[in-house]
Amino acid sequence: MPQSARAGREGDVLAVVSQTGPAISFHDAATDRHLGTTELAAEPHELCFDPVQRLLWCATPYLSGVYHDNSGRRTEVTVLDADTRRVVGTVDLAPEHGPHGLALDAARGRLYVSVEGSADRPGGVVVIDTATRRPLGRIDTDAPGPHWFILSPDGTTGYATNKEAPFVSVVDLGSGALTAKIEVPGSEGLAVSPDGALLYVAAPYAAFGTPAAPGEERPEPGIRVIDTRTLRVTGTLPTGDVVLPVHTTADGTLLVGETRQEPGGGQAPGRLTVFAAGDHRRLGEVEVGTLPLTLTSSPDGRIGYVAATGSSTVDLVDLVTLERLARLDVPRRGGPGAHGLAYLPREA
């Protein structure tokens, strides 16, 4: 890694979930050296770092498998000490199940966890007190499968994408109520601009292997750009392929993970596509591992991290030069591999 990109990262750590590890591996952010692995029960998916309490939160939605193709739903969020890398607790959300998306309001001590619906209630978001590690309640999203969830920068509003439902759910976090639905096709990942003015939503839903119904016209893939004041789609950033993860860096640069397929249907190398903050110019693209599923970036916005579950790799990309700096291989056990990511700055 060039010195300019590596500078100032001494003591920082990158945490990576291996879904079929099942484990979280830890890597030195300055040297990429593997620091250790913490094994977990079942198959973890997403990670969230709490910089105030120095905790890692990890969601485990299923006994095994993925959305709509799993052996049963689990109900827990695992808590780890970020510095000792040890499990220090578990939050059982039962009767809620299928926890996946994690969004933290560190200032207010609240963790928001998306959960799937059941016969007697729609999907929603469970609110956890990060100090007591106890659920405080839930917010309905009026859709069966909210999978990704994000907060506005000021912590007042939450947005949940819904795979099959044709809208993004908007919730008021103060009142704990669903307040609006933004019309988009069934959607995947989402991100918000640093100033909170724009919401970026990947659509349509990645219905891999599901043929279109007779007469059905599926929308072209892309990123819907939404004005958070009017809650209207103002434009679409086109992508060549279906997108699952979306991420904005500290300066507003938009990162998009495209899943590509071979003509015969197999997985091709994925693509990280980068758009400029503000005018959304397409800055370029970098080839990454197969089936990119999670994106994050360093706090200074210089390096992007792309977890690809198909190849079980994490690609490190210099977001200034758009060069791939390194690739981390993440151990797995015959199924989905690298998934959730969290960047852990060293303790001040």
Secondary structure by P-SEA (a helix, b strand, c coil): cccccccccccbbbbbbcccccbbbbbccccccccccccccccccbbbbbccccbbbbbbcccccccccccbbbbbbbbbccccccccccccccccccccbbbbccccbbbbbbbbbcccccbbbbbbcccccccccccccccccccbbbbcccccbbbbbbccccbbbbbccccccccccccccccccccccccccbbbbbccccccccccccccccccbbbbbbcccccccccccccccccccccccccbbbbbbbbbbcccccccbbbbbbbbcccccccccccccccccbbbbcccccbbbbbbccccbbbbbccccccccbbbbbbbcccccccbbbbbcccc
